[in-house]
């Protein structure tokens, strides 16, 4: 019986905590406040710039011999795919903006 109560309590907490996430999933990219959209854009641009710095750092580490060719290839492909994903998110945000 106590397991059932614990399970119901756990389900209730998960449902309560995931409420904002479920709401965001129903309205992807729909912002009531333009400031939220600009904040997301700033966050994505900062993440993009940070990813570019990571790519440059990996290239420098490879050039100085800190990374082997195999390690550099693995790290570089991962970083570049993450950068491409960020660029796609920025494009999607631009497509959804009313001024865009």
ZAMARGU-4260 file (C-alpha; in steps of 0.2 Angstrom, whole numbers, plus 5000, padded with zeros to 4 digits):
<rodrens>
0) 5000/5000/5000 | 5014/5012/5004 | 5022/5009/4987 | 5006/5014/4979 | 5005/5030/4988
5) 5024/5033/4985 | 5021/5030/4966 | 5006/5041/4965 | 5016/5055/4974 | 5030/5053/4962
10) 5019/5054/4947 | 5011/5069/4954 | 5027/5078/4956 | 5033/5073/4939 | 5017/5080/4932
15) 5018/5096/4941 | 5037/5099/4937 | 5035/5095/4918 | 5020/5107/4916 | 5030/5121/4909
20) 5039/5109/4897 | 5022/5102/4891 | 5015/5119/4888 | 5031/5124/4878 | 5029/5108/4868
25) 5011/5113/4863 | 5016/5130/4857 | 5034/5128/4849 | 5041/5145/4845 | 5026/5155/4850
30) 5031/5169/4861 | 5018/5180/4869 | 5032/5192/4874 | 5045/5198/4861 | 5058/5200/4875
35) 5057/5181/4877 | 5061/5178/4859 | 5075/5190/4859 | 5082/5182/4875 | 5082/5165/4867
40) 5090/5173/4851 | 5104/5180/4862 | 5106/5163/4871 | 5108/5154/4855 | 5120/5167/4848
45) 5131/5166/4863 | 5130/5147/4862 | 5135/5148/4844 | 5150/5159/4848 | 5155/5148/4862
50) 5155/5133/4850 | 5165/5142/4837 | 5178/5146/4851 | 5178/5127/4855 | 5181/5123/4837
55) 5196/5135/4836 | 5203/5129/4852 | 5202/5111/4846 | 5211/5116/4830 | 5225/5125/4840
60) 5227/5110/4851 | 5229/5099/4835 | 5241/5111/4827 | 5252/5111/4843 | 5251/5093/4845
65) 5240/5091/4860 | 5228/5081/4850 | 5231/5067/4839 | 5224/5066/4822 | 5211/5053/4827
70) 5206/5063/4843 | 5205/5079/4833 | 5194/5071/4820 | 5182/5065/4833 | 5181/5081/4843
75) 5180/5092/4827 | 5165/5082/4819 | 5156/5083/4836 | 5159/5101/4838 | 5154/5105/4821
80) 5138/5095/4821 | 5133/5104/4837 | 5137/5121/4829 | 5126/5116/4814 | 5112/5111/4826
85) 5113/5129/4834 | 5113/5137/4817 | 5097/5127/4813 | 5089/5133/4829 | 5094/5151/4825
90) 5086/5149/4808 | 5070/5142/4814 | 5069/5156/4827 | 5071/5169/4813 | 5058/5160/4802
95) 5046/5161/4816 | 5048/5179/4821 | 5035/5191/4815 | 5048/5203/4808 | 5058/5189/4799
</rodrens>
